[in-house]
C-alpha cells in the first residue's frame, strides 16, 4: 500500500513539473518572441540570435535568471 502511495505521489509530482515547465516556456516565448524555446524533461532551453545583447539591455531579462532557479 505504501508503495502505491509513493508511486502515485511521484506521478503527481512529474505531472505538476511538466505543467510548470510548459508555463515557463510560454512565458519565455512571450518575452523573447523570435527565439526558439525548447522544453526537455526537466529543463527549458532558449536559443536564438541576439539573446545575450537583449539580456544585457533589458533589466527584466537580467533578473529572470535568478527567478527561474
KEVOLUM-855246 format. One line per 2 residues: number of its first residue (from 1); for each residue z, y, x of N, C-alpha, C, O. Coordinates in Angstrom, 2 decimals. Example, Ala and Ser with C-alpha at 12.3 -4.5 7.8 and 13.67 -1.06 7.14 Angstrom:
1 = 7.80,-5.69,13.19,7.80,-4.50,12.30,7.80,-3.30,13.20,8.46,-3.32,14.24 ~ 7.08,-2.25,12.85,7.14,-1.06,13.67,7.87,0.03,12.90,8.04,1.14,13.41 .
//
This chain:
1 = 0.00,-1.19,0.82,0.00,0.00,0.00,0.00,1.27,0.87,-0.71,2.23,0.58 ~ 0.80,1.25,1.92,0.86,2.41,2.80,-0.49,2.62,3.50,-0.93,3.75,3.69 .
3 = -1.14,1.53,3.86,-2.45,1.62,4.50,-3.47,2.26,3.58,-4.28,3.08,4.02 ~ -3.44,1.90,2.30,-4.35,2.51,1.32,-4.09,4.00,1.18,-5.02,4.79,1.08 .
5 = -2.83,4.36,1.18,-2.46,5.76,1.05,-2.94,6.56,2.27,-3.45,7.68,2.13 ~ -2.79,5.98,3.46,-3.26,6.65,4.67,-4.78,6.80,4.67,-5.30,7.85,5.04 .
7 = -5.48,5.77,4.25,-6.95,5.84,4.18,-7.39,6.91,3.20,-8.33,7.66,3.47 ~ -6.73,6.98,2.07,-7.06,8.00,1.06,-6.80,9.41,1.61,-7.60,10.32,1.40 .
9 = -5.69,9.56,2.31,-5.38,10.86,2.93,-6.40,11.26,3.97,-6.82,12.42,4.04 ~ -6.81,10.30,4.78,-7.83,10.58,5.80,-9.16,10.95,5.17,-9.84,11.86,5.63 .
11 = -9.53,10.23,4.11,-10.78,10.52,3.42,-10.75,11.93,2.81,-11.74,12.66,2.88 ~ -9.63,12.30,2.22,-9.50,13.64,1.65,-9.56,14.72,2.73,-10.16,15.78,2.52 .
13 = -8.95,14.45,3.87,-8.96,15.41,4.97,-10.38,15.61,5.51,-10.80,16.74,5.79 ~ -11.13,14.52,5.65,-12.51,14.61,6.13,-13.37,15.38,5.12,-14.18,16.21,5.51 .
15 = -13.18,15.10,3.84,-13.94,15.79,2.80,-13.65,17.29,2.82,-14.56,18.11,2.73 ~ -12.38,17.65,2.95,-11.98,19.07,2.99,-12.53,19.75,4.24,-12.96,20.91,4.19 .
17 = -12.52,19.04,5.36,-13.06,19.59,6.59,-14.56,19.88,6.44,-15.04,20.93,6.88 ~ -15.29,18.97,5.84,-16.72,19.16,5.64,-16.99,20.36,4.72,-17.92,21.13,4.96 .
19 = -16.19,20.51,3.68,-16.33,21.65,2.78,-16.09,22.95,3.53,-16.83,23.92,3.36 ~ -15.06,22.97,4.35,-14.73,24.19,5.12,-15.82,24.51,6.14,-16.16,25.67,6.34 .
21 = -16.36,23.48,6.79,-17.45,23.70,7.75,-18.67,24.30,7.06,-19.31,25.20,7.60 ~ -18.99,23.81,5.87,-20.13,24.35,5.13,-19.88,25.81,4.75,-20.79,26.63,4.80 .
23 = -18.65,26.13,4.37,-18.30,27.51,4.01,-18.42,28.43,5.22,-18.95,29.54,5.12 ~ -17.94,27.98,6.37,-18.03,28.78,7.60,-19.50,28.96,7.98,-19.90,30.05,8.39 .
25 = -20.30,27.91,7.86,-21.72,28.01,8.18,-22.42,29.02,7.26,-23.26,29.79,7.73 ~ -22.07,29.04,5.99,-22.65,30.00,5.06,-22.27,31.43,5.45,-23.10,32.33,5.40 .
27 = -21.02,31.63,5.85,-20.57,32.96,6.28,-21.33,33.41,7.53,-21.73,34.57,7.64 ~ -21.52,32.48,8.46,-22.24,32.82,9.69,-23.70,33.10,9.41,-24.28,34.00,10.02 .
29 = -24.31,32.35,8.50,-25.70,32.63,8.13,-25.83,34.03,7.55,-26.79,34.74,7.82 ~ -24.85,34.42,6.74,-24.87,35.76,6.15,-24.70,36.84,7.22,-25.33,37.90,7.14 .
31 = -23.86,36.58,8.21,-23.62,37.56,9.28,-24.82,37.69,10.22,-25.21,38.80,10.58 ~ -25.39,36.56,10.61,-26.42,36.56,11.65,-27.84,36.60,11.13,-28.75,36.92,11.89 .
33 = -28.05,36.29,9.88,-29.39,36.38,9.31,-30.39,35.44,9.93,-30.52,34.30,9.47 ~ -31.09,35.88,10.96,-32.19,35.11,11.52,-31.75,34.00,12.48,-32.58,33.19,12.89 .
35 = -30.50,33.95,12.85,-30.02,32.94,13.80,-29.98,31.56,13.13,-29.80,31.44,11.92 ~ -30.13,30.54,13.95,-30.04,29.17,13.45,-28.57,28.74,13.45,-27.89,28.86,14.46 .
37 = -28.11,28.25,12.33,-26.73,27.78,12.20,-26.79,26.29,11.87,-27.32,25.89,10.83 ~ -26.24,25.47,12.77,-26.24,24.02,12.59,-24.82,23.53,12.40,-23.90,23.99,13.07 .
39 = -24.65,22.60,11.48,-23.34,22.01,11.22,-23.37,20.56,11.69,-24.21,19.77,11.25 ~ -22.45,20.22,12.58,-22.30,18.84,13.04,-21.04,18.29,12.39,-20.49,18.91,11.48 .
41 = -20.58,17.15,12.82,-19.40,16.53,12.21,-18.20,17.47,12.16,-17.60,17.65,11.10 ~ -17.86,18.06,13.29,-16.66,18.90,13.33,-16.90,20.21,14.07,-15.97,20.79,14.62 .
43 = -18.16,20.68,14.09,-18.44,21.93,14.77,-19.61,22.65,14.12,-20.45,22.05,13.45 ~ -19.65,23.95,14.34,-20.74,24.78,13.85,-21.35,25.45,15.07,-20.65,26.08,15.86 .
45 = -22.67,25.32,15.24,-23.38,25.88,16.38,-24.32,26.96,15.89,-25.14,26.73,14.99 ~ -24.21,28.15,16.48,-25.09,29.27,16.14,-25.95,29.55,17.36,-25.43,29.73,18.46 .
47 = -27.26,29.60,17.15,-28.15,29.89,18.27,-29.28,30.80,17.80,-29.64,30.80,16.62 ~ -29.81,31.56,18.72,-30.91,32.45,18.38,-31.02,33.57,19.39,-30.16,33.75,20.25 .
49 = -32.08,34.30,19.26,-32.36,35.42,20.17,-31.47,36.61,19.85,-31.30,36.97,18.69 ~ -30.92,37.21,20.89,-30.16,38.44,20.75,-28.74,38.30,20.23,-28.12,39.29,19.86 .
51 = -28.21,37.08,20.20,-26.86,36.90,19.67,-25.79,37.54,20.55,-24.85,38.15,20.05 ~ -25.94,37.39,21.85,-24.92,37.95,22.76,-24.92,39.47,22.67,-23.86,40.10,22.64 .
53 = -26.10,40.06,22.64,-26.19,41.53,22.53,-25.55,41.99,21.22,-24.80,42.96,21.21 ~ -25.84,41.30,20.14,-25.24,41.64,18.85,-23.73,41.47,18.88,-22.99,42.28,18.32 .
55 = -23.29,40.41,19.53,-21.86,40.13,19.64,-21.15,41.25,20.41,-20.05,41.65,20.05 ~ -21.81,41.76,21.46,-21.22,42.83,22.25,-21.18,44.16,21.49,-20.25,44.95,21.68 .
57 = -22.16,44.41,20.65,-22.26,45.68,19.93,-21.37,45.71,18.69,-20.71,46.71,18.44 ~ -21.36,44.64,17.93,-20.69,44.62,16.63,-19.24,44.15,16.77,-19.01,42.99,17.09 .
59 = -18.25,45.03,16.52,-16.85,44.63,16.67,-16.43,43.52,15.70,-15.54,42.73,16.01 ~ -17.07,43.45,14.54,-16.74,42.37,13.59,-17.08,41.00,14.17,-16.35,40.03,13.95 .
61 = -18.15,40.93,14.92,-18.55,39.65,15.52,-17.67,39.31,16.73,-17.38,38.14,16.97 ~ -17.25,40.33,17.48,-16.39,40.07,18.63,-15.08,39.42,18.21,-14.60,38.51,18.88 .
63 = -14.51,39.88,17.11,-13.24,39.34,16.67,-13.41,38.08,15.85,-12.42,37.41,15.55 ~ -14.62,37.74,15.49,-14.91,36.49,14.76,-14.52,35.30,15.61,-14.06,34.29,15.08 .
65 = -14.72,35.40,16.90,-14.39,34.32,17.84,-12.95,33.87,17.68,-12.70,32.66,17.61 ~ -12.01,34.77,17.61,-10.60,34.41,17.50,-10.21,33.82,16.16,-9.30,33.00,16.08 .
67 = -10.88,34.24,15.10,-10.55,33.77,13.76,-11.02,32.38,13.45,-10.54,31.77,12.49 ~ -11.96,31.85,14.23,-12.50,30.53,13.94,-11.80,29.40,14.67,-12.07,28.23,14.41 .
69 = -10.91,29.74,15.58,-10.23,28.69,16.34,-9.20,27.98,15.51,-8.54,27.06,15.99 .
//
